[in-house]
């Protein structure tokens, strides 16, 4: 088994709980130096405090289990990539391909928020069905028509197949953007909650953060 590089190990330790705790105590040592408490032995004091923090801090928790949200989102990512590869091979018109690409970006952005998505069964259903049914069904029906026929309008009030598939893609896009907006609102609410917590915690402090 290949081992991680020294640089990777250094970066991993830099973000670890032990390093953060050690740096916090070392910072206290620097403050003591500033007030003249540590004296000539200040390097030993600072290094010692860092060591105490690093030793006493709990080790970072290891997470090996994979949540249902991660499993489902990974599979949907894979299904979306498979669909896009098939779309590319079938040489759809540029305007259709562009709309499919725009839908894919919205879908990817939603799937990156796996926990928020899977916490809402309705949203998960829309995303899943769009990738596995709605979008491929619309594109498949269109691709199976001769190009000349797809571009021909049937009567004044009837859309051509080309216009129809574009309308269906617009409809899917509108629905997916509603799902995305709901997910983003959840992120925004989390940010606002954090803001209220910080305000309650530090609002009355003289510290200049």
Helices and strands as residue ranges (DSSP letters): H 6-14, H 17-34, G 39-41, H 42-56, H 68-89, H 94-111, H 114-118, H 121-129, I 130-134, H 135-143, H 147-150, H 161-202
